[in-house]
Amino acid sequence: MPDWPDQVGPKVTNNITGTRHDRSLFENGSLLTRDKLGTITQGRQERLIVTAEPQTRRRRAGGRRGHADRSGTATIDQMPWRHVRNTDAPVEPLNADGVRAVHQGAMAILGDIGIEFLNAEARMILARAGCRIDGETVFMDADFVMEMVGHAPDSFTLTPRNPDRQLLIGENVLSFGNVSSPPNAWDMDRGKRPGDFETYQAFLKLTQYFNCIHFAGGYAPEPIDVHPSVRHLDCLYEKLTLTDKVAHAYSLGRERVEDVMEMVRIAGALTHEAFDASPRMYTNINSVSPLKHDFPMLDGAMRLARRGQPVVVTPFTLAGAMAPVTMSGAVALSLAEGLAAIALLQYINPGCPVAIGTFTSNVDMKSGAPAFGTPEYMRATQMAGQMARFYRLPIRSSGVCAANVPDGQAMWETSQSLWAAVQSGTNMVYHAAGWLEGGLIASPEKFVMDCEVLQQIQCYFEPALWSTSDEDIGLEAIREVGAGGHYFGCAHTQDRYQTAFYQPFLSDWRNFEAWQLDGGIWTAERAHRMYKRILAEFEAPPMDEAIREELQDFVARRKEEGGAPTDF
């Protein structure tokens, strides 16, 4: 949104649509007036003048809007990059007996039923630790699990190549990541289609552009036009050059994990010792619910753990299909699978950074299709967050929906899952922007729409919203205005109006007639135009040319060597 001129009356241009409109108080050409009874009405009798410093915004330090960190573009006026601190008390559905029951259920699964580890090295390590092994099934007693989990830190920092983008994972910090791993893309121009490299690059640009996105997750979408043997090389090169945020590696075999760690090391201009000394990137592994951990993910997780790089362990449990139909049973199963892998990693390298993930939802019992953003998903996420605090582990959840296009269903389901993340005390929110069709589609329109919600969540946690200083209580303003007056023109408002409230970059707050006169553009269409504008103006973050060349040389050499095998 452009800076306001001296008065609200003159015409101004909308940055996104290119249309011009009268910036009256309601931005619809009507003016605010007061009748003799003191009632606020719309008419054309008196113009309410709001003065401001010419072409200048006066901002409080750390205000709710800002120009900082906008990736060199001016498409939107977004909030600055910052850690989001969740200062609300978490929702805790379980009482003490409930926590104990879920914990005992998870321990019984680990000790009596067991988890299959489809990785011989992992089984050998756990046998050495004293666990009972029967074929590929590992049994862990509760004392061993709790001892190992006790080694895990309750928070850690991730430092990407740009140290200004460092993330704290844990405490009450809430971080958002882009949609990851869908095989398809959808936009309003081309509809649904398989993922490709050009679309993958576009999503990286959105990931870098939006300050409310804190880390770069997996591929969005999966670029199937690049051969799987070298896909990780091309994708990580783009991720490390088009973004300067914390990067993710897929745990899909030795070569992919080792290559990504080396590329992150090069991008950060780090020695091998400096890379190993602190977290620089991360991986996420999923169990094969129910009750299995596969070979490549365990292999990658162990490699990262040995070098002190974080591993997020996220079982994917769908109640009624891959887990018990009850939420407590599904959460207990999910915890057992997650804690089993965390125990292994802590035995390998006590104190290595880990987080436990929750991805427990339900299925549509009529069709078997996954459902997300449901009441059950929300409760399961809250329960998992409560249990993560019991184990003193950072927690990851997700911003998800089952909708097929960026419509109302998409937004209410995603909003419910995002607020479940807030309520659960989540630290890392995967898939926070751009997710559709249960994770099978990445949509740029949905990405932009979700970022509007993420900014509103960020604004919700601005300390200024609940400040109770004498100035904020505003007794002098209340005395000045008196009974039946209005606050538009008083000094208290004039000093604060530009930064007092959240200002959307996508939402349209005009009335119906003004919206209709301006073309009647629905939200998804506005988001479509906005993402196109962002891509057109995008500027990649700076990178030293010598580092870029070293990355290019590494990618070229690894391609000559054949990249990664495509069979395990």
C-alpha positions as CSV (number, residue, x, y, z in Angstrom):
1,M,0.0,0.0,0.0
2,P,1.5,3.4,-0.9
3,D,2.2,6.1,1.7
4,W,-0.8,8.3,2.6
5,P,-0.6,11.9,1.2
6,D,-1.4,14.9,3.4
7,Q,-5.1,14.3,3.2
8,V,-7.2,11.3,2.6
9,G,-9.1,12.8,-0.3
10,P,-6.7,12.7,-3.3
11,K,-6.6,9.8,-5.6
12,V,-3.9,7.1,-5.0
13,T,-2.9,4.1,-7.0
14,N,-3.3,0.5,-5.8
15,N,0.1,-1.3,-6.1
16,I,-1.4,-4.6,-7.0
17,T,-4.4,-3.9,-9.3
18,G,-3.2,-0.7,-10.8
19,T,-6.6,0.9,-10.2
20,R,-7.2,4.3,-8.7
21,H,-9.6,5.1,-6.0
22,D,-10.6,7.8,-3.5
23,R,-8.9,7.1,-0.2
24,S,-11.6,8.3,2.1
25,L,-12.0,6.8,5.5
26,F,-13.9,3.9,4.0
27,E,-12.1,4.0,0.6
28,N,-15.3,4.0,-1.3
29,G,-15.8,7.6,-2.3
30,S,-18.2,8.4,0.6
31,L,-17.1,10.6,3.4
32,L,-17.5,10.4,7.1
33,T,-19.9,13.0,8.7
34,R,-21.6,13.5,12.0
35,D,-25.2,14.5,12.2
36,K,-26.6,16.7,15.0
37,L,-27.4,13.7,17.2
38,G,-23.7,12.6,17.1
39,T,-24.4,9.6,14.9
40,I,-21.6,8.5,12.5
41,T,-23.1,8.5,9.0
42,Q,-22.0,8.4,5.4
43,G,-22.7,11.4,3.2
44,R,-21.1,14.2,1.4
45,Q,-21.5,17.1,3.8
46,E,-18.1,17.4,5.6
47,R,-14.8,15.8,4.7
48,L,-12.9,14.2,7.6
49,I,-9.3,15.3,7.1
50,V,-6.6,13.0,8.6
51,T,-3.2,14.8,8.5
52,A,0.2,13.1,8.3
53,E,3.7,14.1,7.6
54,P,4.0,14.4,3.8
55,Q,4.7,11.1,2.2
56,T,6.2,9.8,5.4
57,R,5.0,7.0,7.7
58,R,5.8,7.5,11.4
59,R,6.4,4.0,12.8
60,R,7.0,2.8,16.3
61,A,10.0,0.6,16.7
62,G,8.9,-2.9,16.0
63,G,5.5,-1.8,14.8
64,R,3.0,-4.0,13.1
65,R,3.9,-2.9,9.6
66,G,7.3,-2.2,8.1
67,H,9.5,-2.0,5.1
68,A,12.4,-4.1,6.4
69,D,13.5,-7.3,4.7
70,R,11.3,-7.1,1.6
71,S,13.7,-8.9,-0.7
72,G,14.3,-5.8,-2.7
73,T,10.7,-5.4,-4.0
74,A,7.8,-3.1,-3.2
75,T,4.8,-5.3,-4.2
76,I,3.4,-5.4,-0.7
77,D,4.0,-3.6,2.5
78,Q,4.6,-6.6,4.8
79,M,5.6,-7.0,8.4
80,P,9.3,-7.3,9.0
81,W,11.2,-10.6,9.6
82,R,11.2,-11.5,13.2
83,H,10.8,-14.4,15.7
84,V,7.2,-14.9,16.7
85,R,6.8,-15.5,20.4
86,N,3.7,-17.3,21.4
87,T,2.9,-15.6,24.7
88,D,-0.5,-17.4,25.2
89,A,-0.9,-20.2,27.6
90,P,-1.2,-23.5,25.6
91,V,-4.5,-25.4,25.4
92,E,-4.2,-28.6,27.4
93,P,-7.1,-31.0,26.9
94,L,-5.6,-33.7,29.1
95,N,-5.6,-33.7,32.9
96,A,-2.8,-35.3,34.8
97,D,-4.4,-38.7,34.6
98,G,-4.8,-38.2,30.9
99,V,-1.2,-37.4,30.4
100,R,-0.2,-40.4,32.4
101,A,-2.5,-42.7,30.4
102,V,-1.2,-41.5,27.0
103,H,2.4,-41.8,28.2
104,Q,1.8,-45.3,29.6
105,G,0.1,-46.3,26.4
106,A,3.1,-45.2,24.4
107,M,5.5,-47.0,26.7
108,A,3.5,-50.2,26.4
109,I,3.6,-50.0,22.6
110,L,7.4,-49.6,22.8
111,G,8.0,-52.3,25.4
112,D,5.3,-54.9,24.6
113,I,4.4,-54.5,20.9
114,G,7.6,-53.1,19.5
115,I,8.5,-51.0,16.5
116,E,10.0,-52.4,13.3
117,F,13.3,-50.8,12.3
118,L,14.0,-51.7,8.7
119,N,17.6,-50.7,9.0
120,A,20.2,-53.3,10.2
121,E,22.6,-50.7,11.5
122,A,19.9,-49.1,13.7
123,R,19.0,-52.5,15.1
124,M,22.6,-53.3,15.8
125,I,23.0,-50.0,17.7
126,L,19.9,-50.6,19.7
127,A,20.9,-54.1,20.5
128,R,24.2,-52.7,21.8
129,A,22.1,-50.3,23.9
130,G,20.3,-53.3,25.6
131,C,17.1,-53.3,23.6
132,R,15.5,-56.6,22.8
133,I,15.5,-57.5,19.1
134,D,13.2,-60.0,17.4
135,G,13.8,-60.1,13.7
136,E,13.3,-56.5,12.6
137,T,11.2,-55.6,15.6
138,V,12.8,-53.6,18.5
139,F,11.4,-53.5,22.0
140,M,12.5,-50.6,24.3
141,D,11.7,-50.5,28.0
142,A,10.4,-47.2,29.5
143,D,13.5,-46.5,31.5
144,F,15.7,-46.6,28.4
145,V,13.4,-44.4,26.4
146,M,13.1,-41.8,29.1
147,E,16.8,-41.8,29.8
148,M,17.5,-41.2,26.1
149,V,14.8,-38.6,25.7
150,G,16.2,-36.8,28.7
151,H,19.5,-36.1,26.8
152,A,17.6,-34.2,24.1
153,P,17.8,-30.4,24.4
154,D,14.5,-28.6,24.9
155,S,15.6,-25.9,22.3
156,F,18.2,-25.2,19.7
157,T,19.2,-22.6,17.1
158,L,19.5,-23.1,13.4
159,T,21.8,-20.7,11.6
160,P,21.6,-20.6,7.8
161,R,24.0,-18.8,5.4
162,N,22.5,-15.5,6.4
163,P,22.9,-15.3,10.2
164,D,20.1,-12.6,10.3
165,R,17.7,-15.5,9.5
166,Q,18.8,-17.6,12.5
167,L,15.9,-19.5,14.1
168,L,15.3,-20.5,17.7
169,I,13.5,-23.9,17.7
170,G,11.9,-24.3,21.1
171,E,10.8,-22.2,24.1
172,N,7.7,-20.2,23.0
173,V,9.0,-19.4,19.5
174,L,6.7,-20.1,16.6
175,S,8.2,-20.6,13.1
176,F,6.5,-21.1,9.8
177,G,7.7,-23.0,6.7
178,N,6.5,-23.4,3.1
179,V,4.4,-26.2,1.7
180,S,6.7,-29.2,1.1
181,S,6.7,-32.3,-1.1
182,P,3.5,-32.2,-3.1
183,P,3.8,-34.0,-6.5
184,N,1.5,-31.5,-8.3
185,A,0.9,-27.8,-8.6
186,W,-2.2,-25.8,-9.3
187,D,-2.7,-22.2,-10.3
188,M,-5.4,-20.2,-12.0
189,D,-3.6,-20.1,-15.3
190,R,-2.7,-23.7,-15.8
191,G,-4.9,-25.7,-13.4
192,K,-3.5,-29.0,-11.9
193,R,-0.4,-30.4,-13.4
194,P,2.7,-32.5,-12.3
195,G,5.4,-30.5,-10.5
196,D,8.2,-29.1,-12.6
197,F,11.5,-27.3,-12.0
198,E,10.3,-23.8,-13.1
199,T,7.3,-24.0,-10.6
200,Y,9.7,-25.2,-7.9
201,Q,11.8,-22.1,-8.5
202,A,8.7,-19.9,-8.3
203,F,7.8,-21.3,-4.9
204,L,11.3,-20.7,-3.6
205,K,10.9,-17.1,-4.6
206,L,7.7,-16.9,-2.6
207,T,9.4,-18.6,0.3
208,Q,12.2,-16.0,0.3
209,Y,9.9,-13.0,-0.3
210,F,7.5,-13.4,2.5
211,N,9.0,-12.5,5.9
212,C,6.4,-14.6,7.7
213,I,8.0,-17.7,6.2
214,H,10.9,-18.5,8.4
215,F,12.4,-21.7,6.9
216,A,12.5,-23.5,3.6
217,G,11.1,-27.0,3.7
218,G,11.1,-29.7,1.1
219,Y,10.4,-29.4,-2.6
220,A,7.3,-27.4,-3.5
221,P,6.3,-29.0,-5.8
222,E,8.5,-32.1,-6.6
223,P,10.1,-31.3,-10.0
224,I,9.6,-34.5,-11.8
225,D,11.2,-33.1,-15.0
226,V,14.6,-33.4,-13.2
227,H,16.0,-37.0,-12.9
228,P,15.8,-38.3,-9.3
229,S,19.5,-39.1,-9.3
230,V,20.4,-35.4,-9.5
231,R,17.2,-33.8,-8.4
232,H,18.6,-33.0,-4.9
233,L,21.6,-31.3,-6.4
234,D,19.7,-28.9,-8.7
235,C,17.0,-28.3,-6.1
236,L,19.4,-27.5,-3.2
237,Y,21.5,-25.3,-5.5
238,E,18.3,-23.2,-6.2
239,K,17.3,-23.3,-2.6
240,L,20.7,-22.0,-1.4
241,T,20.9,-19.3,-4.0
242,L,17.3,-18.1,-4.3
243,T,16.8,-18.1,-0.5
244,D,19.0,-17.4,2.5
245,K,16.7,-19.1,5.1
246,V,17.2,-22.3,7.0
247,A,17.2,-25.3,4.5
248,H,15.9,-28.8,4.7
249,A,17.4,-32.1,3.4
250,Y,15.4,-35.2,2.5
251,S,16.6,-38.3,4.4
252,L,16.5,-40.5,1.3
253,G,19.8,-42.3,1.2
254,R,23.5,-41.6,2.1
255,E,24.3,-39.6,-1.0
256,R,21.5,-37.2,-0.8
257,V,22.1,-36.4,2.9
258,E,25.8,-36.1,2.5
259,D,25.5,-33.9,-0.6
260,V,23.1,-31.5,1.1
261,M,25.2,-31.2,4.2
262,E,28.2,-30.4,2.0
263,M,26.3,-27.8,0.0
264,V,25.0,-26.1,3.1
265,R,28.6,-26.0,4.4
266,I,29.8,-24.4,1.2
267,A,27.0,-21.9,1.1
268,G,27.8,-20.8,4.6
269,A,31.6,-20.5,3.9
270,L,32.1,-22.9,6.8
271,T,34.9,-25.3,7.7
272,H,33.8,-28.9,8.4
273,E,34.5,-28.3,12.1
274,A,32.3,-25.2,12.1
275,F,29.5,-27.0,10.3
276,D,29.6,-29.8,12.9
277,A,29.7,-27.4,15.8
278,S,26.2,-26.0,15.5
279,P,22.9,-26.7,13.7
280,R,22.9,-25.3,10.1
281,M,20.1,-27.3,8.4
282,Y,17.6,-30.0,9.3
283,T,15.8,-33.0,8.1
284,N,12.3,-34.4,8.8
285,I,11.7,-38.1,8.9
286,N,8.3,-39.9,8.9
287,S,7.6,-43.3,10.3
288,V,5.7,-45.8,8.2
289,S,2.6,-46.0,10.4
290,P,1.7,-48.2,12.0
291,L,4.8,-49.2,13.9
292,K,7.6,-49.0,11.3
293,H,10.7,-46.9,10.5
294,D,12.2,-47.5,7.1
295,F,15.8,-47.8,6.0
296,P,16.6,-44.6,4.1
297,M,15.0,-42.2,6.6
298,L,16.8,-43.9,9.6
299,D,20.1,-43.8,7.6
300,G,19.8,-40.1,6.9
301,A,18.7,-39.3,10.4
302,M,21.6,-41.1,11.9
303,R,24.1,-39.3,9.6
304,L,22.7,-35.9,10.6
305,A,22.6,-36.8,14.3
306,R,26.3,-37.7,14.2
307,R,27.1,-34.3,12.9
308,G,24.9,-32.4,15.3
309,Q,22.3,-31.4,12.7
310,P,18.6,-31.5,13.8
311,V,16.2,-34.3,13.0
312,V,12.4,-33.7,13.3
313,V,10.7,-37.1,13.8
314,T,7.1,-36.9,12.5
315,P,4.8,-40.0,12.5
316,F,1.9,-39.7,10.0
317,T,-1.0,-41.3,11.8
318,L,-4.5,-41.1,10.3
319,A,-7.0,-42.2,12.9
320,G,-9.2,-45.0,11.6
321,A,-6.7,-46.0,8.9
322,M,-3.1,-46.0,10.1
323,A,-3.9,-45.6,13.9
324,P,-6.7,-46.3,16.3
325,V,-9.9,-44.5,15.5
326,T,-9.8,-42.7,18.9
327,M,-7.6,-39.6,19.2
328,S,-5.9,-40.7,22.4
329,G,-5.0,-44.0,20.8
330,A,-3.7,-42.3,17.6
331,V,-1.7,-39.9,19.7
332,A,-0.2,-42.7,21.8
333,L,0.8,-44.6,18.7
334,S,2.3,-41.5,17.1
335,L,4.3,-40.7,20.3
336,A,5.6,-44.3,20.5
337,E,6.9,-44.2,16.9
338,G,8.5,-40.7,17.4
339,L,10.1,-41.5,20.7
340,A,11.6,-44.7,19.3
341,A,13.6,-42.8,16.7
342,I,14.5,-40.1,19.1
343,A,15.9,-42.7,21.6
344,L,18.0,-44.1,18.8
345,L,19.5,-40.7,17.8
346,Q,20.2,-39.8,21.4
347,Y,22.0,-43.0,22.0
348,I,24.2,-42.3,18.9
349,N,24.9,-38.7,19.9
350,P,23.5,-37.7,23.3
351,G,22.3,-34.1,23.2
352,C,21.9,-33.9,19.5
353,P,19.1,-31.5,18.5
354,V,15.7,-33.2,17.8
355,A,12.1,-32.3,17.7
356,I,9.0,-34.5,17.8
357,G,6.3,-33.9,15.1
358,T,2.6,-34.5,15.2
359,F,0.6,-35.3,12.0
360,T,-2.4,-37.0,13.5
361,S,-5.7,-36.5,11.8
362,N,-8.6,-38.6,10.7
363,V,-10.0,-40.0,7.5
364,D,-13.4,-39.7,5.9
365,M,-15.0,-43.0,7.0
366,K,-17.2,-42.9,3.9
367,S,-14.3,-42.8,1.4
368,G,-11.1,-43.4,3.4
369,A,-9.7,-40.0,2.1
370,P,-7.6,-38.1,4.6
371,A,-9.2,-35.1,6.3
372,F,-7.3,-32.1,7.7
373,G,-8.1,-29.0,9.8
374,T,-10.9,-31.0,11.4
375,P,-11.9,-30.8,15.1
376,E,-10.2,-34.1,15.6
377,Y,-7.0,-32.8,14.0
378,M,-7.1,-29.8,16.3
379,R,-7.5,-31.8,19.5
380,A,-4.8,-34.3,18.5
381,T,-2.4,-31.4,17.8
382,Q,-3.2,-29.9,21.2
383,M,-2.7,-33.3,22.9
384,A,0.6,-33.9,21.2
385,G,1.8,-30.4,22.2
386,Q,0.9,-31.2,25.8
387,M,2.8,-34.5,25.6
388,A,5.8,-32.8,23.9
389,R,6.1,-30.5,27.0
390,F,5.8,-33.5,29.2
391,Y,8.9,-35.0,27.4
392,R,10.5,-31.5,27.2
393,L,10.9,-31.7,23.4
394,P,10.3,-29.0,20.7
395,I,7.3,-29.9,18.6
396,R,6.4,-29.5,14.9
397,S,2.9,-29.5,13.5
398,S,1.4,-28.4,10.1
399,G,-0.9,-26.0,8.3
400,V,-3.1,-28.3,6.3
401,C,-6.4,-28.8,4.5
402,A,-8.2,-31.3,2.3
403,A,-9.6,-28.7,-0.1
404,N,-8.7,-29.0,-3.8
405,V,-8.6,-25.3,-4.7
406,P,-8.0,-22.1,-2.7
407,D,-11.6,-21.6,-1.7
408,G,-13.5,-21.1,1.6
409,Q,-12.9,-24.7,2.7
410,A,-9.2,-24.4,2.1
411,M,-9.0,-21.3,4.3
412,W,-11.2,-22.5,7.2
413,E,-9.4,-25.8,7.4
414,T,-6.0,-24.3,7.1
415,S,-6.9,-21.6,9.7
416,Q,-8.1,-24.2,12.1
417,S,-4.9,-26.2,11.7
418,L,-2.8,-23.1,12.1
419,W,-4.6,-22.0,15.3
420,A,-4.2,-25.6,16.6
421,A,-0.5,-25.0,16.1
422,V,-0.7,-21.8,18.2
423,Q,-2.8,-23.5,20.9
424,S,-0.5,-26.5,21.1
425,G,2.6,-24.5,21.6
426,T,4.1,-25.7,18.3
427,N,7.6,-24.5,17.5
428,M,7.8,-25.4,13.8
429,V,4.8,-25.2,11.5
430,Y,5.3,-27.2,8.3
431,H,3.2,-26.6,5.2
432,A,2.1,-23.2,6.6
433,A,1.6,-21.7,3.2
434,G,0.5,-23.2,-0.1
435,W,-0.9,-26.6,0.8
436,L,-3.9,-28.1,-1.0
437,E,-5.6,-31.5,-1.6
438,G,-4.2,-33.2,1.5
439,G,-0.6,-32.3,0.4
440,L,-0.9,-33.4,-3.2
441,I,-1.0,-29.9,-4.6
442,A,1.1,-26.7,-4.1
443,S,-0.7,-23.5,-5.1
444,P,0.9,-20.1,-5.3
445,E,-2.5,-18.4,-4.8
446,K,-3.0,-20.4,-1.7
447,F,0.5,-19.5,-0.6
448,V,-0.2,-15.8,-0.8
449,M,-3.6,-16.3,1.0
450,D,-2.0,-18.3,3.8
451,C,0.7,-15.6,4.3
452,E,-2.1,-13.1,5.0
453,V,-3.3,-15.4,7.8
454,L,0.3,-16.0,9.1
455,Q,0.9,-12.2,9.3
456,Q,-2.4,-11.9,11.3
457,I,-1.1,-14.5,13.7
458,Q,2.1,-12.7,14.0
459,C,0.3,-9.4,14.6
460,Y,-1.9,-11.2,17.2
461,F,1.3,-11.7,19.3
462,E,2.5,-8.1,19.1
463,P,3.0,-6.9,22.7
464,A,1.5,-3.5,21.8
465,L,-1.9,-5.2,21.5
466,W,-2.1,-5.7,25.3
467,S,0.1,-2.9,26.5
468,T,-1.5,-1.2,29.6
469,S,0.8,1.9,29.9
470,D,-0.8,5.1,30.8
471,E,-0.6,6.2,27.2
472,D,-2.3,3.1,26.0
473,I,-5.1,3.3,28.6
474,G,-5.6,6.8,27.1
475,L,-7.5,8.6,29.9
476,E,-6.6,12.0,28.5
477,A,-8.0,11.0,25.1
478,I,-11.2,9.7,26.8
479,R,-11.5,13.0,28.7
480,E,-10.8,15.0,25.6
481,V,-13.5,13.3,23.5
482,G,-16.1,13.0,26.2
483,A,-19.5,11.6,25.9
484,G,-20.9,11.0,22.4
485,G,-17.8,12.1,20.6
486,H,-15.5,10.3,18.2
487,Y,-11.8,9.6,18.3
488,F,-10.8,10.0,14.7
489,G,-9.4,13.5,15.1
490,C,-8.0,13.5,18.6
491,A,-4.2,13.6,19.2
492,H,-4.2,10.1,20.7
493,T,-5.5,8.7,17.4
494,Q,-3.5,11.0,15.2
495,D,-0.3,9.9,16.8
496,R,-1.0,6.2,16.3
497,Y,-3.4,5.7,13.4
498,Q,-0.8,4.6,10.9
499,T,0.5,1.7,13.0
500,A,-2.4,1.1,15.4
501,F,-4.0,-1.8,13.6
502,Y,-3.0,-4.7,11.3
503,Q,-3.0,-3.6,7.7
504,P,-3.7,-6.5,5.3
505,F,-1.9,-6.8,2.0
506,L,-4.6,-9.2,0.5
507,S,-7.9,-8.7,2.3
508,D,-10.3,-6.1,0.8
509,W,-12.0,-4.1,3.5
510,R,-14.1,-1.9,1.2
511,N,-17.8,-2.2,1.1
512,F,-19.6,-4.2,-1.6
513,E,-20.2,-1.2,-4.0
514,A,-16.6,0.0,-3.9
515,W,-15.3,-3.6,-4.4
516,Q,-17.7,-4.1,-7.3
517,L,-16.8,-0.8,-9.0
518,D,-13.1,-1.9,-8.8
519,G,-13.8,-5.1,-10.7
520,G,-15.3,-7.3,-8.1
521,I,-12.1,-9.3,-7.8
522,W,-12.4,-12.4,-5.6
523,T,-9.6,-13.2,-3.1
524,A,-7.9,-16.0,-5.1
525,E,-7.7,-13.8,-8.2
526,R,-6.1,-11.0,-6.1
527,A,-3.6,-13.5,-4.8
528,H,-2.9,-14.7,-8.3
529,R,-2.1,-11.2,-9.5
530,M,0.0,-10.6,-6.4
531,Y,2.2,-13.7,-6.8
532,K,2.8,-12.8,-10.5
533,R,3.9,-9.4,-9.4
534,I,6.2,-10.8,-6.8
535,L,7.9,-13.1,-9.3
536,A,8.4,-10.3,-11.8
537,E,10.1,-8.1,-9.2
538,F,11.9,-10.8,-7.3
539,E,15.6,-10.3,-6.5
540,A,17.6,-13.1,-5.1
541,P,19.5,-12.5,-1.8
542,P,23.2,-11.7,-2.3
543,M,25.8,-14.4,-2.4
544,D,29.6,-14.1,-2.8
545,E,30.5,-15.1,-6.3
546,A,33.3,-17.4,-5.2
547,I,30.8,-19.3,-3.0
548,R,28.4,-19.6,-5.9
549,E,31.1,-20.9,-8.2
550,E,32.1,-23.5,-5.5
551,L,28.5,-24.7,-5.3
552,Q,28.3,-24.9,-9.1
553,D,31.5,-26.9,-9.2
554,F,30.3,-29.3,-6.5
555,V,27.0,-29.9,-8.3
556,A,28.8,-30.5,-11.6
557,R,31.2,-32.9,-10.1
558,R,28.5,-34.9,-8.3
559,K,26.5,-35.1,-11.5
560,E,29.5,-36.5,-13.3
561,E,29.8,-39.1,-10.5
562,G,26.2,-40.1,-11.1
563,G,24.5,-38.3,-8.2
564,A,22.4,-40.6,-6.0
565,P,21.2,-44.1,-6.7
566,T,17.5,-44.3,-7.4
567,D,17.0,-47.8,-5.8
568,F,17.5,-48.6,-2.2
